[in-house]
Amino acid sequence: MRNQETLLLENANIYTFGDPSGPVESLAIQDGRVFALGDREQLRQTIPSTFTRIDLGGRVILPSLTDSHIHFEKFSLNHEQID
């Protein structure tokens, strides 16, 4: 079983939407939080070898915020106004 507490995700296109220089290649996660992100070789040298390393094969990682709730009463009333 992989150690989910410490991961190094490598060989990816990681978009932060805060960096105008474009995507980065690697993302380190420790205790469920982003620990570091940046160039693949730089992180390989600085992140401890105890981190589980996963090669993502060029896949994309995007930040997200998921809020799946609705206010049903307002949602229903808005549908009555549709022509």
C-alpha positions as CSV (number, residue, x, y, z in Angstrom):
1,M,0.0,0.0,0.0
2,R,1.3,3.5,-0.9
3,N,2.1,6.0,1.8
4,Q,-0.6,8.6,1.1
5,E,1.0,11.0,3.6
6,T,4.0,11.8,1.4
7,L,3.7,11.8,-2.4
8,L,5.8,13.2,-5.2
9,L,3.8,13.5,-8.4
10,E,6.2,13.8,-11.3
11,N,6.1,14.2,-15.1
12,A,2.8,16.2,-15.2
13,N,1.4,19.4,-16.5
14,I,0.4,21.1,-13.2
15,Y,-1.5,24.4,-13.6
16,T,-1.6,26.7,-10.6
17,F,-3.4,29.6,-12.3
18,G,-1.3,31.9,-10.2
19,D,2.0,31.5,-12.2
20,P,2.1,33.3,-15.5
21,S,5.1,31.2,-16.7
22,G,2.8,28.2,-17.3
23,P,2.5,24.7,-15.8
24,V,5.1,23.1,-13.5
25,E,6.2,19.5,-13.7
26,S,6.1,18.1,-10.1
27,L,4.1,18.4,-7.0
28,A,5.0,17.2,-3.5
29,I,2.2,16.4,-1.0
30,Q,2.8,15.9,2.7
31,D,0.1,15.3,5.3
32,G,-2.7,16.1,2.7
33,R,-1.3,19.5,1.8
34,V,0.9,20.8,-1.0
35,F,4.4,20.7,0.3
36,A,6.3,22.0,-2.8
37,L,5.9,22.3,-6.5
38,G,8.2,23.1,-9.4
39,D,10.7,21.7,-11.8
40,R,11.0,17.9,-11.8
41,E,14.7,17.7,-11.4
42,Q,14.8,20.3,-8.6
43,L,12.2,18.5,-6.6
44,R,13.8,15.1,-7.2
45,Q,17.0,16.6,-5.5
46,T,15.2,18.3,-2.6
47,I,12.3,16.0,-1.7
48,P,13.4,13.1,0.6
49,S,13.6,9.6,-0.9
50,T,10.9,8.5,1.6
51,F,8.2,10.2,-0.5
52,T,6.3,7.8,-2.8
53,R,7.1,8.9,-6.3
54,I,4.4,8.6,-9.0
55,D,5.1,9.3,-12.7
56,L,2.0,10.8,-14.2
57,G,3.1,10.4,-17.8
58,G,2.3,13.9,-18.8
59,R,-1.2,14.0,-17.4
60,V,-2.8,17.3,-16.3
61,I,-3.4,18.5,-12.7
62,L,-5.8,21.4,-12.1
63,P,-6.7,23.1,-8.9
64,S,-10.4,22.7,-8.0
65,L,-13.1,23.8,-5.6
66,T,-16.2,21.7,-5.6
67,D,-19.3,23.0,-4.0
68,S,-22.1,20.6,-5.0
69,H,-24.9,22.0,-2.9
70,I,-27.9,24.0,-4.1
71,H,-30.5,26.0,-2.3
72,F,-33.5,24.0,-3.5
73,E,-36.2,26.6,-2.8
74,K,-34.4,29.3,-4.8
75,F,-33.5,26.8,-7.6
76,S,-37.2,25.8,-7.9
77,L,-38.5,29.3,-7.9
78,N,-36.0,30.3,-10.6
79,H,-37.3,27.5,-12.8
80,E,-40.8,29.0,-12.7
81,Q,-39.5,32.1,-14.3
82,I,-38.1,30.3,-17.4
83,D,-40.1,31.1,-20.5
